[in-house]
Amino acid sequence: MGEWKKTGCVLCAQNCGLEVEVENNRIIKAMGDRENPRSKGYACRKGMNIAYHQHHEDRLKYPLKRTVSGFERISWAQAIDEIAMKLKEIVDKNGPKSYAYMGGGGQGCHFEAALGVTLMKALGSRYHYNALAQELTGQFWAHGRATGKQYKFTIPDEENTDMLLAIGWNGMVSHQMPRAPIVLREFSKNPDKLLVVIDPRKSETAEIADIHLAVRPGTDALLTKAMISIVIDEGWIDEEFIKNRVSGYDAIKGWFAGFDARAAVEVCELDYEQVKEVCKQLRIRKASYHPDLGVYMNRHSTLISYLEIILFAITGNFCVAGGNVIPGMLMPITGHSDERNETTWRTVETDFPALCGIFPPNVMPEEIMSARPDRLRAVMCCQSNPLRSFADTTAYEEAFKKLELLVVCELAMTETAKLAHYVLPSKSGYESWDGTFFPWTWPDIYFQMRRPVVEPEGEGLEIGEIHMRIADRMGLLPDIPESLSIAAKENRLAFGMELMNFGKANPSALKYMPFIIAKTLGKEMGSVNLANLWAMLMTAPGSFRKCAERAGFAKGPLMGEEIFKAIIDHPEGLWIGKSDISDNFSELSTEDKKTNVHIPEMAEWLSEIEPAREKLELELDAQYPLILSSGRHIPFNANTLMRNPAWNEGRRACTCIMNPADAEKLNMRDGEMVKVSTEAGSVEIELEVTERTRKGYVMIPHGFGLEYGGVEYGANANRLAKNTHRDRFAATPLHRFIPCRVDKMQ
């Protein structure tokens, strides 16, 4: 019998609590942790199979350098020396825009981000590419204009809502909410609640919904504009709420005047009376909405996010209990940047601005392949694997081969790592102290700091320490007095006092604080991540400290230390804060503390959303007569984190689903191999004929096409996604609307 230890899942953003049995330094079994206050024992099969993520043949153990004869093992000292030298040479010669940091922690390990960003800024760069910009920056940007800050986005108050709109969200499979399948089943069975799903196909969530609006693929913007128009025309706006809580309504209401909602709904292939009834219910119920990739990765993505805010603000469902609320948080998962400010960086070749302080992975290949002298030449890629996780594998392959320096910090020899000049092994989420800052709960603020449950095999380091070592070797760190190291050996409070004195005497050193803490307290704690958690809690802003007081922590200078101790004492995770449930409007950062619904930059784009024009633009070319939804969520995929395919042995894991009517027309049979082709490329994949998708709409899952043991398993969905097929504003890929063709294999 092994020893049971508490931890959490790192395979999706819900990070459900787990208990794992460890024997001979290996995880041999996993189950949901019933003592976890957020997931309460729930875990999907991905978490149950976490051992396949932790233990497999492709795990990296030692630093590697690519040579003409292949990769060779080198020491950490050699790796850090050579990387630091080459990075300095590139930046000195070509300027700071030649360097980009791609990373930020992914689904389970966020602590490296602070140090990765610190290194990036120390080099003078602002080019931070992050997976959030593959999905969410359009949504966050729209919320930033409405709430005042891009990290103050909203989530549904599912506990108190009477009506939940799942928009392009299949929560029964994809989660995106704690215990989503359990919550949704309970919601659908409650006679006093209304579950509405807006989705082109009858998904697992649509099957249990009270109302399913099977919207035509790609018409979400048209439908949302129609719904706003109906609400206004029928007098279902909440006038009192708008007067007291909304600004800019008078400036936008004319945008919807005279709009032919009936014609729009017809183009959406929906029943007008049913759509009208949904609009009515938005006004008379406490309603909330949960959008997902069906919106974020679809036509008019950023515009749809903006329209959804308008719809729920004018019906009185924004920043109120039961509606959509701004959650409290220990640390924002993203930053705030205003593209209207001329100091905000833009990409040099594609001219996209930073949104939320980050740049979209979709444009990176063009930035590397640019002929400009200030093009991107060096990339530090951490926990990302863009050659499988981001759109347009072919473009990334071509671009990454042109880089003068590619450093990959990873758990495994991924497809991206194979192109790197240096591959540096990182500790996994089960070999280190680490955690995430996803704010998916309200009003309570949850946090779990996972602790090591197994010893690392080989010489892996926390990625934050790798960043620190490179910065130190480049001479970027300020002189650190010995007194700090001595205080760190004494105790944390003595260290805090010494650090505060050091900061006052050396204000220019504050921008390097994550590195200073890593090199001193991190050394004593044996973890860069753990030391920076302590520092974060000790310097937490007043807004979080008020939330912590509501959760029962004592007010005062020692609050951070108290919370830190509580986190250490609760390996299962705990509630560390509580938002003010009576006044969510206080979270707004707008000057008037109202929700702003007027974004003038969206006026022209919105004017294009007309029934006749949309009908014309939705017509498909004869060469690509079907619509592909690339990246379907199923129980058998987990991005690119589960590399050993044995966890799906005996299951039909990677298929292209097609409606029987399409299969009959194309003379195709269930189980045969077919070729799916798009503008970007083609893949071979098994066909699955099923009523689970509508006619003309085929779907394939993400997270496959991984090379393991010299064999590629399944089809790589991102081979089919052209990086230039993207949202016009946020550059998020339009994965849910890719014109395609499916052919029989010859």
Number of C-alpha atoms within 10 A of each C-alpha: 6 14 13 15 19 23 27 30 26 26 21 18 19 24 22 28 30 27 24 25 20 19 14 10 14 16 23 16 16 23 20 24 23 16 18 24 16 24 22 16 17 20 23 16 14 20 25 18 19 25 21 20 24 21 16 15 12 15 20 23 21 20 24 23 20 15 10 6 6 9 16 13 13 14 13 19 11 12 20 21 15 16 19 18 14 14 24 16 12 17 19 12 11 16 18 22 20 25 26 24 24 28 23 27 22 20 21 24 24 20 23 25 23 19 26 29 22 22 24 22 18 16 22 15 20 23 26 25 25 24 24 21 26 24 23 23 30 29 26 28 28 26 24 25 20 28 27 23 22 26 23 26 21 24 22 29 27 23 13 15 22 23 24 28 22 23 20 24 25 28 24 24 17 19 18 18 20 20 20 19 20 12 15 21 15 11 22 18 14 12 9 9 19 22 23 22 29 26 23 24 22 20 22 14 24 24 14 19 24 14 17 24 22 19 21 21 23 24 25 26 27 25 27 22 26 28 24 25 23 23 21 19 15 12 12 19 22 18 14 11 15 19 12 11 19 23 19 16 17 11 12 15 13 10 15 18 11 9 20 15 25 20 16 26 25 15 20 26 17 18 14 17 11 13 20 19 11 19 22 19 16 26 19 14 19 23 30 27 25 21 21 19 21 26 28 28 27 26 26 24 30 27 26 26 22 25 23 20 22 25 23 22 27 27 26 27 27 29 28 23 23 21 28 28 25 28 25 25 27 22 17 14 16 21 16 19 21 19 17 8 9 9 9 14 22 17 20 16 18 13 11 18 24 25 27 24 22 24 30 27 24 29 22 23 21 20 21 25 20 17 10 11 10 19 20 29 25 24 24 21 25 26 24 24 23 25 24 24 22 21 30 26 24 18 19 25 16 13 19 23 15 16 17 17 20 23 23 28 30 25 24 25 23 27 17 23 24 14 19 26 19 26 29 29 26 30 23 26 25 23 20 26 23 25 24 23 21 21 23 22 21 24 21 24 25 23 24 24 24 29 20 18 22 19 14 17 14 14 15 23 22 23 27 25 22 22 23 24 21 20 23 18 16 17 11 15 19 15 10 13 12 10 14 23 21 16 19 23 16 12 12 17 14 15 21 19 13 18 22 12 12 17 15 11 10 12 9 11 17 14 14 19 20 25 29 23 23 24 21 23 27 21 16 17 15 13 21 31 29 24 22 24 19 20 21 16 20 20 12 15 12 9 13 20 24 16 22 24 17 17 16 12 19 15 13 9 10 14 19 23 16 14 19 20 12 16 20 15 11 16 20 25 25 20 18 25 26 24 24 18 14 9 11 19 20 13 20 21 18 18 10 12 17 22 29 25 25 20 14 11 8 14 13 10 12 19 11 12 21 19 23 12 10 18 16 9 10 13 9 13 10 10 12 16 15 21 21 29 26 25 21 23 22 16 13 20 23 21 19 21 25 25 28 20 18 11 19 15 9 7 9 11 17 25 21 27 25 26 18 20 15 18 20 11 8 12 10 21 16 16 14 13 19 20 17 24 20 21 16 20 17 20 18 19 20 21 25 24 23 15 14 17 18 20 17 16 24 28 21 25 25 24 25 27 21 23 17 17 11 7 9 13 18 21 24 28 29 29 25 26 31 22 27 17 20 23 20 16 16 25 27 32 30 29 28 26 21 26 21 26 19 25 14 15 12 6
